[in-house]
Amino acid sequence: MYLKLKTRNMKKIVLLLTVFLSMSNLNAQTATADIVKDWERAKAYTKEYLDAMPESGYSFKPTKEMRSFAGQVLHLSDAIYGFVASATDEKPTASDLEKSNDTNKASVTSKVLAAYDFAINSIQKYPSSKLSEHIKLFGQFDMSREQAVNKCFEHQTHHRGQTTVYLRLAGATPPAEKLF
C-alpha cells in the first residue's frame, strides 16, 4: 500500500514538474517573441526616419562637433552589431560602419536595415533559455544576455531620437511616434 501511494505521489510530482518546466519554456519563448517584435517595430520606425531625411541631409551636421545624420545611424548600427553579437554569440556581419563616412542615402539605409536584420535573426535563433546567463559585455559590464539586448535597444532608441533634431533642421518632418 505504501509503495502504491508513493508511486502515485511521485507521478503527481513528475507531472507537476513537467507542467512547470513546460510553462517556463513557453514563457521564455514568449519573451523572445516579444523582444523580436520590438526589434521589428524599431526597424520599421528607423526606416521611416531614414526615408524622411532627404539625400542632401545625410551629410548634414548640426554643428561641426556632432556626427552627421548618416554618422548617427551608422553609429547606431555598429552598436547593434556589437551588443547583439556579444549577447547571442553570433558573429557580426559588419563593423566600423561609422568610420566609412558613407553619406549615400541608399547605401546607408541598406547598412542600417542590415544591422536590424542581424539583431532580429540573432535573437530569434538564440535559445531563449540562455538569455538569463550572465556575460561581461565588452569585457566590462556584468549583465544577463537579455539585459545586453535591452541596453542595445535603449541605445538605438537614443540615437534615433537624436536624429529628430537633424530632420527638423534639414526642413524634414520626423515620423510620428511608433510605440506599438
Secondary structure per residue as TSV (DSSP state, phi and psi in degrees):
chain	resnum	aa	ss	phi	psi
A	1	M	-	360.0	-46.6
A	2	Y	H	-59.8	-40.6
A	3	L	H	-63.8	-41.5
A	4	K	H	-64.4	-43.3
A	5	L	H	-64.0	-43.5
A	6	K	H	-63.6	-41.8
A	7	T	H	-64.2	-43.6
A	8	R	H	-62.7	-43.5
A	9	N	H	-63.4	-40.1
A	10	M	H	-63.9	-40.5
A	11	K	H	-62.4	-40.2
A	12	K	H	-65.4	-42.0
A	13	I	H	-64.5	-44.5
A	14	V	H	-62.4	-42.6
A	15	L	H	-62.2	-45.8
A	16	L	H	-62.8	-41.9
A	17	L	H	-63.6	-40.9
A	18	T	H	-62.4	-44.1
A	19	V	H	-63.5	-45.2
A	20	F	H	-61.3	-47.4
A	21	L	H	-64.9	-37.3
A	22	S	H	-64.2	-41.3
A	23	M	H	-67.2	-39.1
A	24	S	H	-62.6	-43.5
A	25	N	H	-64.6	-40.9
A	26	L	H	-64.4	-40.4
A	27	N	H	-63.6	-40.6
A	28	A	H	-65.2	-41.0
A	29	Q	H	-65.6	-39.2
A	30	T	H	-64.4	-41.2
A	31	A	H	-61.4	-44.2
A	32	T	H	-63.4	-42.5
A	33	A	H	-61.2	-38.8
A	34	D	H	-66.9	-40.4
A	35	I	H	-62.3	-46.5
A	36	V	H	-62.1	-41.8
A	37	K	H	-59.8	-42.1
A	38	D	H	-63.9	-40.7
A	39	W	H	-67.2	-36.9
A	40	E	H	-65.3	-40.1
A	41	R	H	-64.5	-43.1
A	42	A	H	-62.8	-39.3
A	43	K	H	-61.7	-48.2
A	44	A	H	-62.5	-40.2
A	45	Y	H	-66.4	-44.5
A	46	T	H	-62.7	-38.4
A	47	K	H	-61.3	-37.3
A	48	E	H	-62.1	-38.1
A	49	Y	H	-65.6	-45.8
A	50	L	H	-60.8	-41.6
A	51	D	H	-68.2	-34.5
A	52	A	H	-70.5	-29.2
A	53	M	S	-79.8	126.0
A	54	P	-	-66.2	157.0
A	55	E	G	-48.5	-44.0
A	56	S	G	-65.5	-21.0
A	57	G	G	-81.7	-11.5
A	58	Y	G	-66.1	-27.9
A	59	S	G	-95.2	-0.5
A	60	F	-	-66.9	133.3
A	61	K	-	-124.7	123.0
A	62	P	S	-59.1	-36.4
A	63	T	S	-140.2	162.3
A	64	K	T	-64.7	-24.6
A	65	E	T	-79.5	-16.7
A	66	M	S	-89.5	159.8
A	67	R	-	-68.3	156.0
A	68	S	-	-72.4	168.2
A	69	F	H	-55.6	-48.0
A	70	A	H	-60.5	-40.8
A	71	G	H	-60.5	-39.5
A	72	Q	H	-61.0	-50.8
A	73	V	H	-74.7	-26.6
A	74	L	H	-74.9	-34.9
A	75	H	H	-61.5	-46.8
A	76	L	H	-54.6	-42.0
A	77	S	H	-69.1	-43.0
A	78	D	H	-56.8	-41.9
A	79	A	H	-65.9	-39.4
A	80	I	H	-57.4	-48.6
A	81	Y	H	-59.4	-44.9
A	82	G	H	-66.5	-51.2
A	83	F	H	-64.4	-51.2
A	84	V	H	-67.6	-37.8
A	85	A	H	-60.5	-43.2
A	86	S	H	-64.5	-39.3
A	87	A	H	-74.4	-30.5
A	88	T	H	-114.5	-1.6
A	89	D	-	62.4	20.1
A	90	E	-	-88.6	139.3
A	91	K	-	-74.9	127.5
A	92	P	-	-61.6	144.2
A	93	T	S	-96.9	-1.3
A	94	A	-	-157.2	160.7
A	95	S	-	-159.0	164.8
A	96	D	-	52.7	37.6
A	97	L	-	-64.2	-41.1
A	98	E	G	-62.4	-36.0
A	99	K	G	-68.4	-14.5
A	100	S	G	-69.6	-20.1
A	101	N	T	57.8	25.5
A	102	D	-	-67.2	130.3
A	103	T	-	-127.6	14.0
A	104	N	-	-80.2	123.3
A	105	K	H	-55.5	-48.8
A	106	A	H	-64.6	-42.5
A	107	S	H	-67.2	-46.1
A	108	V	H	-63.6	-44.4
A	109	T	H	-57.5	-45.3
A	110	S	H	-60.5	-43.7
A	111	K	H	-65.7	-41.5
A	112	V	H	-67.1	-45.9
A	113	L	H	-65.4	-33.2
A	114	A	H	-63.9	-36.2
A	115	A	H	-64.4	-43.2
A	116	Y	H	-63.5	-41.2
A	117	D	H	-60.9	-40.5
A	118	F	H	-58.6	-46.7
A	119	A	H	-61.8	-50.2
A	120	I	H	-60.4	-48.2
A	121	N	H	-66.2	-40.4
A	122	S	H	-65.6	-42.1
A	123	I	H	-67.8	-41.4
A	124	Q	H	-61.9	-39.6
A	125	K	H	-76.1	-26.2
A	126	Y	S	-73.1	134.0
A	127	P	-	-60.9	121.3
A	128	S	G	-60.0	-27.8
A	129	S	G	-66.9	-16.4
A	130	K	G	-98.4	-2.0
A	131	L	T	-65.9	-20.8
A	132	S	T	-85.3	-8.4
A	133	E	-	-62.6	145.3
A	134	H	E	-92.8	143.5
A	135	I	E	-133.5	167.4
A	136	K	E	-102.5	97.6
A	137	L	E	-65.5	124.7
A	138	F	T	55.7	29.4
A	139	G	T	68.9	12.5
A	140	Q	T	-133.3	-42.7
A	141	F	E	-105.3	119.4
A	142	D	E	-81.4	119.9
A	143	M	E	-162.7	165.8
A	144	S	E	-74.2	161.2
A	145	R	H	-60.1	-40.0
A	146	E	H	-64.7	-39.0
A	147	Q	H	-63.1	-37.9
A	148	A	H	-63.2	-41.5
A	149	V	H	-63.3	-40.9
A	150	N	H	-66.5	-38.3
A	151	K	H	-63.6	-39.1
A	152	C	H	-63.4	-42.3
A	153	F	H	-61.6	-42.6
A	154	E	H	-61.6	-41.9
A	155	H	H	-63.9	-45.8
A	156	Q	H	-67.6	-33.8
A	157	T	H	-65.0	-42.5
A	158	H	H	-59.0	-50.8
A	159	H	H	-71.9	-35.8
A	160	R	H	-62.7	-42.0
A	161	G	H	-60.4	-38.1
A	162	Q	H	-60.9	-32.4
A	163	T	H	-71.6	-10.7
A	164	T	H	-58.0	-42.9
A	165	V	H	-65.0	-41.5
A	166	Y	H	-57.1	-46.5
A	167	L	H	-60.7	-47.3
A	168	R	H	-60.1	-45.2
A	169	L	H	-67.1	-26.2
A	170	A	T	-86.0	0.9
A	171	G	T	82.9	13.1
A	172	A	-	-101.2	157.8
A	173	T	-	-99.2	123.6
A	174	P	-	-67.9	154.9
A	175	P	-	-63.4	155.7
A	176	A	-	-67.4	156.1
A	177	E	-	-55.7	143.6
A	178	K	-	-133.9	75.4
A	179	L	-	-81.3	-24.4
A	180	F	-	-129.1	360.0
